């Protein structure tokens, strides 16, 4: 019986040897072979580090919902930026937390506002680092929305719109003004993130008219109204005082609309298209990268970062392996660059 089995196996092997046998595992046999055939790479040059800047000179303040992340003073942010540049990270993305907020987010377009001061300090400390200014008003307004809100008590109240509605064109005026202020302070790139119709075109026009034709625009072209932003809102103090942002941020169920939004930003002069958040939108990221011949960014947002840290703190996952797997998946989907709170850690892990 055993001889019959062995003879049958030998005959099968002879037959198998007469045709090419596909064994993908051959190239997984050793670590060296796996590195040799790896299709997607991740390096420090693919990473952008977000930095939160508070207005005071007090020491850094930890962000409870985002382990390892801090709110920095302008001088501390400059020192941190210098360190990031030394690690080979090419860019930082800045978010401001002013001491005082008002209905128009005045600090965002004040010459001495928190972010213009931080930009100047960072450019002095790390002149070769690209400084990207997030251009939105949610961190600066007392109502927590991303621009001018329709109010019945305001003289320019729009009677045909509900109270609390974000006014599009009035917000564009503020975006123009703030973008020029940030460019004048030394920002290399403006990153409008409010999903306001016409934001890219308005900012491009304002920058060009004021002599900043060289200042690039990285548009949050596809930003969905996501539940993954919660920890960020603690970090930036930007939770809306009423309602939500679904009237201007995209419905996460809409893929075709995402491509339309990206196409509009391309037509208005965007230099880079961003998809946010990254992991829930990898399919959209892939479609944006395939359809538009522009550099593509993705934002691995605070909720993604916090979930991995929370699971790792329970001992359920390996933080390093899971974070790198997530980052590589974002690259594989088409991101040329990734905004990630793991940027500094990833450099250490990759080395």
N, C-alpha and C positions, 0 to 999 in steps of 0.2 A: 504493500500500500504506500509506504513512504517513498519507495523507489519510483512508483508511478507519479507521485506528486512532484518529486524532484525532476524527473524527466520532463514532465509537462512544463515546469518552471523554466528549465533550460531551453526548451523549444520556444517558449514565449520570449526569452531573452534574445535568442537568435533572431527571431522575427523583429524584435524591437531594435536590434542593432542595425538592421537593414534600412531603417528610416531615421530621420532626425528626431531626436527626443527633446521636447521643450521642457527645460528645468530652470525656471526663473530663480530658484533658490541657489543656483551656482554662484550668482553675483551677490548673494547675501551671506556667504560663507564666513567671511572675516570682516572685521571693522574696516580694514584698509580697502577691501573691495566695495563695501557699502559707501564709503566716502568717495571712491572713484566714480561711481555711477549715480551719485546723488543729483537729482534734477533741480532741486530748489535750494538756493543758498540763503543764508542770513548772516549779515555782518553789521558792525557798528554803523557803517555808512547808510544803512537802511532805516535808521532809528531817529526819531524826534522825541525829545524829552519835554513833557509839560512841566511848567513851573508856576506855582501860585505865589503871588506877591502881595503882601499886606502893606499898608501905608505907613505904619509906625517903624521906629528903629528898634523895637523890641526883638529879642532872640526868636529863632525859628519856633513855630508852634506845630506840634504833631497833629495830623488829621486822623481822628479816631477810626473812621470807617475805611481808611486806606493805609494800612500798616506800612511804615517806611517812607511815607510822604509827608511833606511839611508845607506850611505857609512861611515864606521867607521875607525878610526885609529886602530892600533894594540892594544894600551892600552885601548881604548874605547871598542873594540871588546871583550877584556878580561873581562871588567866589565860587559858588556852585557851578555856574556856567563855565568858568575857567577850567574847573576840574573835568566837566563833561567834554570840553573841547580836547583836553589832554587824553581822554579815553578814546577819542576818535569819533565821537558823536557829532554830527555836522550841524545840528540845529536844535533850538529850544522854541517852545510855544508858550506864550505868556498869558496868564489870567490875573486880573487885578481885583483886589478886595479893598475898596476905599474906606476911609474912616466915616465918611458921611455919604448918604445916598439921597437922591431926590427923584422927582417924577421923570426927569429927562436924562438922568445918568450923567450929570454935568462933569463929574470927575474924568470920564472917558475922553472928553475932548478938551480938558484943561491942559495948558502947556506944562503946568507943574503937577499934573495928575500922577497917580501911582505908577501907571505903566510907562508913560513918557520918561519919568525919572529912572525907572528900572531899565528901560532900553538903553538910555545913555550910559548908565553904570556898567551894564553888561558889555556894550560895545567897547568901552574903555578897557575892561578887564580881559575880554576875549574877542579882539577885533575880527578874527577870521571865522568866528562862529556865526551862523545864520540865525538872525533873530526874527521870529514870526510872531506877529501880534494878533491874537484872537480878537476879532472885531464883532462884538455883540454888546448889548446893554443890560443883560439880565443881572450881571454882578454889580451894576452901578445904580440901578433904579430901586426906589423904595417899594415898588410893587412887584419886582422880580420878573417882569416880562421884558422882552427883547427889543423894546422900542417905545414909541409914544402911544399911550393908551387913550382911547376915546372917553372923555369925562363930561357929564352933563353940566358941570360947573365951569368948564373951560370956555373961553370966548370963541374958539374955533371948533366947538363941538359939532360933530357930524350927526345930524338928526336922523339920517337914514340908516345909521349903524347902531348896534346895541352898545350900551355902556360897557366898558371893559374890552372892547375890540381893539386889537393892535392896528394902528393906522399905518398903512404901508408907505405912502409917499413922504409923509412927515418923518418917518423913521429913516428913509433914504437920505434926507437932508442931514440928519445927525451922523449917519455913517460916513457921508462925504467929509464932514467937518473933522470927525475923530480920526479918520484914516490919514488925512493930511497931517494932523498933529503928530501921530505916531510915526509917519514917514519922516517928518522933520526931525524927530528925536533920534532917528537912525535905524528904524525897522527896515529889514531887508524884504519883508513880505507881509502882506495883510491877509488875514484869513477870516472872511466874513462867515459867520456861523448861524445867523438867525433865520435862514430860509425866508428872507424877505424878497418878494418879487422885484427883480431889477437891481439887486444889491451889487452884483459884479459890475454891471455897466455904470452905475452911479459912482462907485468907488474908482473905477478905471478913469472915468472922465475927470473926477476931482483930482486924482493924482497927476494926470497928464497936464491939466491946466495949471498946476502949481509946480511944475518942473520935476516931477517924480516919475517920469516915464520908465525909469529903470526898476522901480519898485514893483515886485511881482504880486500876484493875487493867487492864493490857494483857497479855492472856494469849497466850503462844505456844501457841495452840489447836491448830495443825497444825505439828508439828516432826518431820520425818522423820529417820531414822537415815541421814544423808547422808555421802558421802565428800567433800563440799565444805567440811567444817569444819577440815580439816587445819591451815591457817595460823593459825586462831584458837587452836588448842590449843597451838601454839608461843607465841603472844602471851600467853595467859592461864596457861600452864603447867598445862593441865587435861587432858592425855591420860590415859586410864584406865590404871592400873597393871596391870590384868588384864582379859581379856574385852573386851566392847564394850558399847554402850548400846542394843542392839536389843531388850532385854527391856522397855524403857520408852519409847524413842522409836519413832515410827511406821514401819511398813514403807512405803517410798516407792512401792510398787506399788498402794497401796490408796486409791482416791478416795472410795468410799462411807464408809469408816471415818473419813476426814478430816472429812466433814460431821457424822458422829456426834460426834466429838470436839468440834467447834465448837459443836454444839447443847448438849452437856453444859456447856460453859463459859458459854454464854449463860444457861442455867438457873441456874448457880451465881452469877451476878452479874458476869460480865466486862463491862468498859466498852468495850474494843477487842479485836478478834480479830486475831492475827498468823499469817501463813503463812511458814514458813522451811524450806529456802532458797527464794528467790524464783524464779529462772529455771527450775529443773527442775519447779516446781509452779505455773506460770502458769494451767494449766487448773483446778487446785484453787482457786487464788486467785479466779478468775472465778466459780466455783461458790459459794464462801463469800460473796463480795460480793453475788451475786444472791439467795441464800437468807436472809441475816441482815441485819436493818436496824440494824447497828452499824458504827461506823467500822472500817475494815479496814486493817491494816498488812502489810507484807511486808519481809523481811530479805534484802537483797542481801549474801550472806555472804562470808567471807574468801576462799574458794576462787574465787568469781566475780571478786572484786577482783584476786586474785593472778594468775589466768589472763590477764586483760586486760593487766595490767602486764607479765607475762612475754612475751606476744606483741608488745606495743609495744616492749619492750626489744630484740627481735630485728628490729624494723622491719617486722613483718608486718601490723600494723594501726595505725590512727590512734587513739590512746588516747582523746582527747576525744570524737571522733565515736562510737566504739563504746560508751564508757561512757554517754553521753547517750542513745544508741539503746536501750541496755539499761534505763536508768531510765525512759524514756518507755514502753517495752513493759510494764514492771511497773505503771505508772500506768494504761495502757490496759486491762490485765487486771482492774483494779478497786481497786488500792491507793490509799487516801486519803493514806497516809504511807509513807515508805520509810526503813528503817534502812539506812544505806549509809556505807561508808568513803570514798566519793567526795563526801560532802556539801559539804565546804569547797571542793573543786575545782569541783564542779558550780555553786556560786554564782558563782565567778569565770568559768566558761565561759558561763553564762547571761547574765552582765552584759556 
